[in-house]
Amino acid sequence: MPLFLPQLSRREFLKRAALAGAALAFVPHGLAEALGKPRDPNTFVFFSDTHISQNPGDIYLNVNMTDHLTACTRELAEWPVRPATVMVNGDLAYLMGKPGDYEQFGKLIEPVRAIAPIHLSMGNHDQRAHFWKAFPADATAQSPALHRQATIFTSNRANWFLLDTLDITEKTPGELGQKQLDWLARELDARPAKPAIIVLHHNPQFGTPTTGLKDTAALMSVLAPRRQVKLAIFGHTHDWRVSQHQSGIHLINLPPTCYVFKPGRPSGWVRATLAEGSAEFELRSLDRQHPEHGQIYHLEWRTAIG
C-alpha cells in the first residue's frame, strides 16, 4: 500500500538532520519560518516522478534529479500556508528501485515531513521491499497492511483513494488487478455521499494501452457510474495535462519533479485546494519563465445524478 509518513515535530526533524549529517545540506532556507505558518486543511501538494538516484550528482536528460526535488521542497517551504498533506505519486527511485536510491530519497524528503505528513506511492521504477526497508520505523508500524493494496484517507471535502499500479519493476505499463478493483468498488459504495478523488501512478490510457494503465477500461467501469468520483490524478508520462473524461470525471496528469520527456514541457509540483463542489489546481513550474507557470484550473465537480 502507499506508505504514510507522519509529520515530524520540529525537534525530531532537527535531531534526525543532525544525526544524518549530510541531510543538513538539503534543509531549505526558511524552513523554521515555514513551520510557524498556518495549515490549510483543504490544500494538498503533489510531487510525482522524482526519480532520485543513490548518487546525488547523477544527471539524466540534462536534469539533476536531487537538485530538482530540493528546489521543489524549498518552494513548498516558502508557500504561504502549510498543506494538509503532501503526496509523492510514484517513481520515487531512478530506474530499478535500488536501496541507495531510497536512502537518498529519504534524506531529501525529511524537510517535507517537517512541513506536512506524506503519502508515498509506487511507480514502475520502484521496488517495494527496498522502499519499505528505507523507512523501517514507519513500515513496521504499518506492516500488517504492506502489500499490493490501496489505502483511503479522508479530508474535510473529499475522500482520497490512493491506488497501487506497480506491476513489474522497470516494465513501463502498470496494472491495478481485479482484486484491487473489487476493493475499490466496495469502498466507493460504502462512501457514496462525499466527493471521491482517485490517485494512481500510471495514466489511464484509452484505446490500446502500451505504456500506461493496462486495465484502464476496467477502472473506468468502476469509476464512471459512481457519481461521487469527481477526479483522477496520476503521473508517469512526465507531462502536465488537465482534461475531462466523457463521464465528467476530471483527469489531472501531474508534471514530474525531475526531467521531462518532451523538450519544453514544465517540471515542478502542483498545489490543489478543494472547495465545496469544486477544486483549484495550480502548476508550480521550477522554471518561473515557463508560459504555464502559475497556471490555475478551476474544476467544477460533476453532479451526483447522471
Contacts in CASP RR format, 6 or more apart in sequence:
PFRMAT RR
TARGET T0000
AUTHOR 0000-0000-0000
METHOD contacts of the structure
MODEL  1
MPLFLPQLSRREFLKRAALAGAALAFVPHGLAEALGKPRDPNTFVFFSDT
HISQNPGDIYLNVNMTDHLTACTRELAEWPVRPATVMVNGDLAYLMGKPG
DYEQFGKLIEPVRAIAPIHLSMGNHDQRAHFWKAFPADATAQSPALHRQA
TIFTSNRANWFLLDTLDITEKTPGELGQKQLDWLARELDARPAKPAIIVL
HHNPQFGTPTTGLKDTAALMSVLAPRRQVKLAIFGHTHDWRVSQHQSGIH
LINLPPTCYVFKPGRPSGWVRATLAEGSAEFELRSLDRQHPEHGQIYHLE
WRTAIG
1 142 0 8 1.000
1 145 0 8 1.000
1 146 0 8 1.000
1 147 0 8 1.000
1 148 0 8 1.000
1 149 0 8 1.000
1 150 0 8 1.000
1 151 0 8 1.000
1 162 0 8 1.000
1 164 0 8 1.000
2 119 0 8 1.000
2 120 0 8 1.000
2 121 0 8 1.000
2 122 0 8 1.000
2 150 0 8 1.000
2 151 0 8 1.000
2 162 0 8 1.000
2 164 0 8 1.000
3 119 0 8 1.000
3 120 0 8 1.000
3 131 0 8 1.000
3 132 0 8 1.000
3 135 0 8 1.000
3 138 0 8 1.000
3 139 0 8 1.000
3 142 0 8 1.000
3 146 0 8 1.000
4 117 0 8 1.000
4 118 0 8 1.000
4 119 0 8 1.000
4 120 0 8 1.000
4 138 0 8 1.000
4 142 0 8 1.000
4 151 0 8 1.000
4 153 0 8 1.000
5 109 0 8 1.000
5 113 0 8 1.000
5 117 0 8 1.000
5 118 0 8 1.000
5 119 0 8 1.000
5 120 0 8 1.000
5 135 0 8 1.000
5 138 0 8 1.000
6 113 0 8 1.000
6 117 0 8 1.000
6 138 0 8 1.000
7 113 0 8 1.000
7 114 0 8 1.000
7 115 0 8 1.000
7 116 0 8 1.000
7 117 0 8 1.000
8 16 0 8 1.000
8 110 0 8 1.000
8 113 0 8 1.000
8 114 0 8 1.000
10 32 0 8 1.000
10 35 0 8 1.000
10 114 0 8 1.000
13 110 0 8 1.000
13 111 0 8 1.000
13 113 0 8 1.000
13 114 0 8 1.000
16 23 0 8 1.000
16 110 0 8 1.000
17 23 0 8 1.000
17 24 0 8 1.000
17 27 0 8 1.000
17 110 0 8 1.000
18 24 0 8 1.000
20 107 0 8 1.000
20 110 0 8 1.000
22 107 0 8 1.000
23 107 0 8 1.000
23 110 0 8 1.000
26 70 0 8 1.000
26 73 0 8 1.000
26 107 0 8 1.000
26 108 0 8 1.000
26 110 0 8 1.000
26 111 0 8 1.000
27 111 0 8 1.000
28 34 0 8 1.000
28 70 0 8 1.000
28 73 0 8 1.000
28 74 0 8 1.000
28 77 0 8 1.000
28 78 0 8 1.000
28 111 0 8 1.000
29 74 0 8 1.000
29 77 0 8 1.000
30 77 0 8 1.000
30 78 0 8 1.000
31 77 0 8 1.000
31 111 0 8 1.000
31 114 0 8 1.000
31 115 0 8 1.000
33 77 0 8 1.000
34 76 0 8 1.000
34 77 0 8 1.000
34 78 0 8 1.000
34 79 0 8 1.000
34 82 0 8 1.000
34 114 0 8 1.000
34 115 0 8 1.000
35 82 0 8 1.000
35 114 0 8 1.000
35 115 0 8 1.000
36 82 0 8 1.000
37 79 0 8 1.000
37 80 0 8 1.000
37 81 0 8 1.000
37 82 0 8 1.000
38 81 0 8 1.000
38 82 0 8 1.000
39 81 0 8 1.000
39 82 0 8 1.000
39 83 0 8 1.000
39 84 0 8 1.000
39 116 0 8 1.000
40 81 0 8 1.000
40 82 0 8 1.000
40 83 0 8 1.000
40 84 0 8 1.000
40 273 0 8 1.000
41 84 0 8 1.000
41 155 0 8 1.000
41 156 0 8 1.000
42 84 0 8 1.000
42 155 0 8 1.000
42 156 0 8 1.000
42 157 0 8 1.000
42 273 0 8 1.000
42 274 0 8 1.000
42 275 0 8 1.000
43 81 0 8 1.000
43 83 0 8 1.000
43 84 0 8 1.000
43 271 0 8 1.000
43 272 0 8 1.000
43 273 0 8 1.000
43 274 0 8 1.000
44 83 0 8 1.000
44 84 0 8 1.000
44 85 0 8 1.000
44 86 0 8 1.000
44 87 0 8 1.000
44 155 0 8 1.000
44 271 0 8 1.000
44 272 0 8 1.000
44 273 0 8 1.000
44 274 0 8 1.000
45 76 0 8 1.000
45 79 0 8 1.000
45 83 0 8 1.000
45 85 0 8 1.000
45 86 0 8 1.000
45 87 0 8 1.000
45 116 0 8 1.000
45 269 0 8 1.000
45 270 0 8 1.000
45 271 0 8 1.000
45 272 0 8 1.000
46 86 0 8 1.000
46 87 0 8 1.000
46 88 0 8 1.000
46 89 0 8 1.000
46 233 0 8 1.000
46 254 0 8 1.000
46 269 0 8 1.000
46 270 0 8 1.000
46 272 0 8 1.000
47 69 0 8 1.000
47 72 0 8 1.000
47 86 0 8 1.000
47 87 0 8 1.000
47 88 0 8 1.000
47 89 0 8 1.000
47 257 0 8 1.000
47 268 0 8 1.000
47 269 0 8 1.000
48 88 0 8 1.000
48 89 0 8 1.000
48 90 0 8 1.000
48 91 0 8 1.000
48 201 0 8 1.000
48 235 0 8 1.000
48 236 0 8 1.000
48 254 0 8 1.000
48 255 0 8 1.000
48 256 0 8 1.000
48 257 0 8 1.000
49 89 0 8 1.000
49 90 0 8 1.000
49 91 0 8 1.000
49 235 0 8 1.000
49 236 0 8 1.000
49 238 0 8 1.000
49 254 0 8 1.000
49 256 0 8 1.000
49 257 0 8 1.000
49 258 0 8 1.000
50 65 0 8 1.000
50 68 0 8 1.000
50 69 0 8 1.000
50 88 0 8 1.000
50 90 0 8 1.000
50 91 0 8 1.000
50 92 0 8 1.000
50 105 0 8 1.000
50 108 0 8 1.000
50 256 0 8 1.000
50 257 0 8 1.000
50 258 0 8 1.000
51 60 0 8 1.000
51 65 0 8 1.000
51 91 0 8 1.000
51 92 0 8 1.000
51 93 0 8 1.000
51 94 0 8 1.000
51 95 0 8 1.000
51 125 0 8 1.000
51 256 0 8 1.000
51 258 0 8 1.000
51 259 0 8 1.000
52 65 0 8 1.000
52 66 0 8 1.000
52 69 0 8 1.000
52 92 0 8 1.000
52 93 0 8 1.000
52 94 0 8 1.000
52 101 0 8 1.000
52 104 0 8 1.000
52 105 0 8 1.000
52 108 0 8 1.000
53 65 0 8 1.000
53 66 0 8 1.000
53 93 0 8 1.000
53 94 0 8 1.000
53 101 0 8 1.000
53 104 0 8 1.000
54 94 0 8 1.000
54 98 0 8 1.000
54 99 0 8 1.000
54 100 0 8 1.000
54 101 0 8 1.000
54 103 0 8 1.000
54 104 0 8 1.000
55 104 0 8 1.000
56 64 0 8 1.000
56 66 0 8 1.000
56 104 0 8 1.000
57 64 0 8 1.000
57 66 0 8 1.000
58 64 0 8 1.000
58 65 0 8 1.000
58 66 0 8 1.000
58 94 0 8 1.000
59 65 0 8 1.000
60 94 0 8 1.000
60 258 0 8 1.000
60 259 0 8 1.000
61 259 0 8 1.000
61 260 0 8 1.000
61 261 0 8 1.000
62 259 0 8 1.000
63 258 0 8 1.000
63 259 0 8 1.000
63 267 0 8 1.000
65 94 0 8 1.000
65 257 0 8 1.000
65 258 0 8 1.000
65 259 0 8 1.000
66 104 0 8 1.000
66 108 0 8 1.000
68 257 0 8 1.000
68 258 0 8 1.000
68 259 0 8 1.000
68 267 0 8 1.000
68 268 0 8 1.000
68 286 0 8 1.000
69 105 0 8 1.000
69 108 0 8 1.000
69 109 0 8 1.000
69 257 0 8 1.000
69 258 0 8 1.000
70 108 0 8 1.000
71 286 0 8 1.000
72 257 0 8 1.000
72 268 0 8 1.000
72 269 0 8 1.000
72 284 0 8 1.000
72 286 0 8 1.000
73 108 0 8 1.000
73 109 0 8 1.000
73 111 0 8 1.000
73 112 0 8 1.000
75 269 0 8 1.000
75 284 0 8 1.000
75 286 0 8 1.000
76 83 0 8 1.000
76 86 0 8 1.000
76 112 0 8 1.000
76 115 0 8 1.000
76 269 0 8 1.000
77 111 0 8 1.000
77 115 0 8 1.000
79 271 0 8 1.000
82 115 0 8 1.000
82 116 0 8 1.000
83 115 0 8 1.000
83 116 0 8 1.000
83 271 0 8 1.000
84 116 0 8 1.000
84 155 0 8 1.000
85 116 0 8 1.000
85 117 0 8 1.000
85 118 0 8 1.000
85 119 0 8 1.000
85 153 0 8 1.000
86 112 0 8 1.000
86 115 0 8 1.000
86 116 0 8 1.000
86 117 0 8 1.000
86 118 0 8 1.000
86 119 0 8 1.000
87 118 0 8 1.000
87 119 0 8 1.000
87 121 0 8 1.000
87 162 0 8 1.000
87 199 0 8 1.000
88 109 0 8 1.000
88 118 0 8 1.000
88 119 0 8 1.000
88 120 0 8 1.000
88 121 0 8 1.000
89 121 0 8 1.000
89 199 0 8 1.000
89 200 0 8 1.000
89 201 0 8 1.000
89 233 0 8 1.000
89 234 0 8 1.000
89 235 0 8 1.000
89 254 0 8 1.000
90 120 0 8 1.000
90 121 0 8 1.000
90 122 0 8 1.000
90 123 0 8 1.000
90 126 0 8 1.000
90 201 0 8 1.000
90 235 0 8 1.000
91 123 0 8 1.000
91 124 0 8 1.000
91 125 0 8 1.000
91 126 0 8 1.000
91 201 0 8 1.000
91 236 0 8 1.000
92 101 0 8 1.000
92 102 0 8 1.000
92 105 0 8 1.000
92 120 0 8 1.000
92 122 0 8 1.000
92 123 0 8 1.000
92 125 0 8 1.000
92 126 0 8 1.000
92 131 0 8 1.000
93 101 0 8 1.000
93 102 0 8 1.000
93 105 0 8 1.000
93 125 0 8 1.000
93 126 0 8 1.000
93 127 0 8 1.000
93 130 0 8 1.000
93 131 0 8 1.000
94 101 0 8 1.000
94 125 0 8 1.000
95 125 0 8 1.000
95 170 0 8 1.000
96 125 0 8 1.000
96 127 0 8 1.000
96 169 0 8 1.000
96 170 0 8 1.000
97 125 0 8 1.000
97 126 0 8 1.000
97 127 0 8 1.000
97 130 0 8 1.000
97 131 0 8 1.000
97 169 0 8 1.000
98 127 0 8 1.000
98 130 0 8 1.000
99 130 0 8 1.000
99 133 0 8 1.000
99 134 0 8 1.000
100 130 0 8 1.000
100 134 0 8 1.000
101 130 0 8 1.000
102 130 0 8 1.000
102 131 0 8 1.000
102 133 0 8 1.000
102 134 0 8 1.000
102 135 0 8 1.000
103 134 0 8 1.000
105 134 0 8 1.000
106 134 0 8 1.000
106 135 0 8 1.000
109 118 0 8 1.000
112 118 0 8 1.000
119 151 0 8 1.000
119 153 0 8 1.000
119 162 0 8 1.000
120 131 0 8 1.000
121 162 0 8 1.000
121 163 0 8 1.000
121 164 0 8 1.000
121 199 0 8 1.000
121 200 0 8 1.000
121 201 0 8 1.000
122 128 0 8 1.000
122 131 0 8 1.000
122 164 0 8 1.000
122 165 0 8 1.000
122 166 0 8 1.000
122 201 0 8 1.000
123 165 0 8 1.000
123 166 0 8 1.000
123 174 0 8 1.000
123 201 0 8 1.000
123 202 0 8 1.000
123 236 0 8 1.000
124 165 0 8 1.000
124 166 0 8 1.000
124 167 0 8 1.000
124 168 0 8 1.000
124 169 0 8 1.000
124 170 0 8 1.000
124 171 0 8 1.000
124 172 0 8 1.000
124 173 0 8 1.000
124 174 0 8 1.000
124 201 0 8 1.000
124 202 0 8 1.000
124 236 0 8 1.000
125 169 0 8 1.000
125 170 0 8 1.000
126 166 0 8 1.000
126 169 0 8 1.000
127 169 0 8 1.000
128 146 0 8 1.000
128 148 0 8 1.000
128 166 0 8 1.000
132 139 0 8 1.000
132 146 0 8 1.000
133 139 0 8 1.000
139 146 0 8 1.000
145 151 0 8 1.000
148 164 0 8 1.000
148 166 0 8 1.000
148 180 0 8 1.000
149 164 0 8 1.000
149 180 0 8 1.000
149 183 0 8 1.000
150 161 0 8 1.000
150 162 0 8 1.000
150 163 0 8 1.000
150 164 0 8 1.000
150 180 0 8 1.000
150 183 0 8 1.000
150 184 0 8 1.000
150 187 0 8 1.000
151 161 0 8 1.000
151 162 0 8 1.000
152 159 0 8 1.000
152 160 0 8 1.000
152 161 0 8 1.000
152 162 0 8 1.000
152 187 0 8 1.000
153 159 0 8 1.000
153 160 0 8 1.000
153 162 0 8 1.000
154 160 0 8 1.000
154 194 0 8 1.000
155 274 0 8 1.000
156 274 0 8 1.000
157 194 0 8 1.000
157 195 0 8 1.000
157 274 0 8 1.000
157 275 0 8 1.000
157 276 0 8 1.000
157 277 0 8 1.000
158 194 0 8 1.000
158 195 0 8 1.000
158 196 0 8 1.000
158 197 0 8 1.000
158 230 0 8 1.000
158 274 0 8 1.000
159 191 0 8 1.000
159 194 0 8 1.000
159 195 0 8 1.000
159 196 0 8 1.000
159 197 0 8 1.000
160 196 0 8 1.000
160 197 0 8 1.000
160 199 0 8 1.000
161 184 0 8 1.000
161 187 0 8 1.000
161 188 0 8 1.000
161 196 0 8 1.000
161 197 0 8 1.000
161 198 0 8 1.000
161 199 0 8 1.000
162 199 0 8 1.000
162 200 0 8 1.000
163 176 0 8 1.000
163 180 0 8 1.000
163 184 0 8 1.000
163 198 0 8 1.000
163 199 0 8 1.000
163 200 0 8 1.000
164 176 0 8 1.000
164 180 0 8 1.000
164 200 0 8 1.000
165 174 0 8 1.000
165 175 0 8 1.000
165 176 0 8 1.000
165 200 0 8 1.000
165 201 0 8 1.000
165 202 0 8 1.000
165 213 0 8 1.000
166 174 0 8 1.000
166 201 0 8 1.000
167 173 0 8 1.000
167 174 0 8 1.000
167 175 0 8 1.000
167 214 0 8 1.000
172 211 0 8 1.000
172 212 0 8 1.000
173 202 0 8 1.000
173 209 0 8 1.000
173 210 0 8 1.000
173 211 0 8 1.000
173 212 0 8 1.000
173 213 0 8 1.000
173 214 0 8 1.000
174 201 0 8 1.000
174 202 0 8 1.000
174 212 0 8 1.000
174 213 0 8 1.000
174 214 0 8 1.000
175 202 0 8 1.000
175 213 0 8 1.000
175 214 0 8 1.000
175 215 0 8 1.000
176 184 0 8 1.000
176 200 0 8 1.000
176 213 0 8 1.000
176 215 0 8 1.000
176 218 0 8 1.000
176 219 0 8 1.000
177 215 0 8 1.000
177 218 0 8 1.000
178 218 0 8 1.000
181 215 0 8 1.000
181 218 0 8 1.000
181 219 0 8 1.000
181 222 0 8 1.000
184 219 0 8 1.000
184 222 0 8 1.000
185 222 0 8 1.000
185 226 0 8 1.000
188 196 0 8 1.000
188 222 0 8 1.000
188 223 0 8 1.000
188 226 0 8 1.000
188 228 0 8 1.000
188 229 0 8 1.000
189 226 0 8 1.000
191 228 0 8 1.000
192 226 0 8 1.000
192 228 0 8 1.000
193 228 0 8 1.000
194 228 0 8 1.000
195 228 0 8 1.000
195 230 0 8 1.000
195 231 0 8 1.000
195 274 0 8 1.000
195 277 0 8 1.000
195 301 0 8 1.000
196 226 0 8 1.000
196 228 0 8 1.000
196 229 0 8 1.000
196 230 0 8 1.000
197 229 0 8 1.000
197 230 0 8 1.000
197 231 0 8 1.000
197 232 0 8 1.000
197 233 0 8 1.000
198 223 0 8 1.000
198 229 0 8 1.000
198 231 0 8 1.000
198 232 0 8 1.000
198 233 0 8 1.000
199 232 0 8 1.000
199 233 0 8 1.000
199 234 0 8 1.000
200 213 0 8 1.000
200 232 0 8 1.000
200 233 0 8 1.000
200 234 0 8 1.000
201 234 0 8 1.000
201 235 0 8 1.000
201 236 0 8 1.000
202 212 0 8 1.000
202 213 0 8 1.000
202 234 0 8 1.000
202 235 0 8 1.000
202 236 0 8 1.000
203 212 0 8 1.000
203 213 0 8 1.000
203 234 0 8 1.000
203 235 0 8 1.000
203 236 0 8 1.000
203 237 0 8 1.000
203 253 0 8 1.000
204 212 0 8 1.000
204 213 0 8 1.000
204 216 0 8 1.000
204 219 0 8 1.000
204 220 0 8 1.000
204 232 0 8 1.000
204 234 0 8 1.000
204 245 0 8 1.000
204 251 0 8 1.000
205 211 0 8 1.000
205 212 0 8 1.000
205 213 0 8 1.000
205 214 0 8 1.000
205 216 0 8 1.000
206 216 0 8 1.000
207 216 0 8 1.000
209 216 0 8 1.000
212 236 0 8 1.000
212 237 0 8 1.000
213 219 0 8 1.000
213 234 0 8 1.000
220 245 0 8 1.000
220 247 0 8 1.000
223 229 0 8 1.000
223 232 0 8 1.000
223 247 0 8 1.000
223 249 0 8 1.000
224 245 0 8 1.000
224 247 0 8 1.000
224 249 0 8 1.000
227 302 0 8 1.000
227 303 0 8 1.000
227 304 0 8 1.000
227 305 0 8 1.000
227 306 0 8 1.000
228 304 0 8 1.000
229 249 0 8 1.000
230 249 0 8 1.000
230 250 0 8 1.000
230 279 0 8 1.000
230 299 0 8 1.000
230 301 0 8 1.000
230 302 0 8 1.000
231 249 0 8 1.000
231 250 0 8 1.000
231 251 0 8 1.000
231 252 0 8 1.000
231 279 0 8 1.000
231 299 0 8 1.000
231 301 0 8 1.000
232 245 0 8 1.000
232 249 0 8 1.000
232 250 0 8 1.000
232 251 0 8 1.000
232 252 0 8 1.000
233 252 0 8 1.000
233 254 0 8 1.000
234 251 0 8 1.000
234 252 0 8 1.000
234 253 0 8 1.000
234 254 0 8 1.000
235 253 0 8 1.000
235 254 0 8 1.000
235 256 0 8 1.000
237 253 0 8 1.000
237 261 0 8 1.000
238 255 0 8 1.000
238 256 0 8 1.000
238 258 0 8 1.000
238 259 0 8 1.000
238 260 0 8 1.000
238 261 0 8 1.000
238 262 0 8 1.000
238 265 0 8 1.000
238 267 0 8 1.000
239 253 0 8 1.000
239 255 0 8 1.000
239 260 0 8 1.000
239 261 0 8 1.000
239 262 0 8 1.000
239 265 0 8 1.000
240 253 0 8 1.000
240 254 0 8 1.000
240 255 0 8 1.000
240 265 0 8 1.000
240 266 0 8 1.000
240 270 0 8 1.000
240 283 0 8 1.000
240 292 0 8 1.000
241 251 0 8 1.000
241 252 0 8 1.000
241 253 0 8 1.000
242 250 0 8 1.000
242 251 0 8 1.000
242 252 0 8 1.000
242 253 0 8 1.000
242 281 0 8 1.000
242 297 0 8 1.000
242 299 0 8 1.000
243 250 0 8 1.000
243 251 0 8 1.000
243 253 0 8 1.000
244 250 0 8 1.000
244 251 0 8 1.000
245 251 0 8 1.000
247 302 0 8 1.000
248 302 0 8 1.000
249 302 0 8 1.000
250 279 0 8 1.000
250 299 0 8 1.000
252 270 0 8 1.000
252 281 0 8 1.000
254 270 0 8 1.000
255 265 0 8 1.000
255 266 0 8 1.000
255 267 0 8 1.000
255 268 0 8 1.000
255 269 0 8 1.000
255 270 0 8 1.000
255 283 0 8 1.000
255 285 0 8 1.000
256 267 0 8 1.000
256 268 0 8 1.000
257 267 0 8 1.000
257 268 0 8 1.000
257 269 0 8 1.000
257 286 0 8 1.000
258 267 0 8 1.000
259 267 0 8 1.000
260 266 0 8 1.000
260 267 0 8 1.000
264 290 0 8 1.000
266 283 0 8 1.000
266 285 0 8 1.000
266 286 0 8 1.000
266 287 0 8 1.000
266 290 0 8 1.000
266 292 0 8 1.000
266 293 0 8 1.000
267 285 0 8 1.000
267 286 0 8 1.000
267 287 0 8 1.000
268 283 0 8 1.000
268 284 0 8 1.000
268 285 0 8 1.000
268 286 0 8 1.000
269 284 0 8 1.000
270 281 0 8 1.000
270 282 0 8 1.000
270 283 0 8 1.000
270 284 0 8 1.000
271 281 0 8 1.000
271 282 0 8 1.000
271 284 0 8 1.000
272 279 0 8 1.000
272 280 0 8 1.000
272 281 0 8 1.000
272 282 0 8 1.000
273 279 0 8 1.000
273 280 0 8 1.000
277 300 0 8 1.000
277 301 0 8 1.000
278 298 0 8 1.000
278 299 0 8 1.000
278 300 0 8 1.000
278 301 0 8 1.000
279 298 0 8 1.000
279 299 0 8 1.000
279 301 0 8 1.000
280 296 0 8 1.000
280 297 0 8 1.000
280 298 0 8 1.000
280 299 0 8 1.000
281 296 0 8 1.000
281 297 0 8 1.000
281 299 0 8 1.000
282 294 0 8 1.000
282 295 0 8 1.000
282 296 0 8 1.000
282 297 0 8 1.000
283 292 0 8 1.000
283 293 0 8 1.000
283 294 0 8 1.000
283 295 0 8 1.000
284 293 0 8 1.000
284 294 0 8 1.000
285 292 0 8 1.000
285 293 0 8 1.000
285 294 0 8 1.000
287 293 0 8 1.000
END
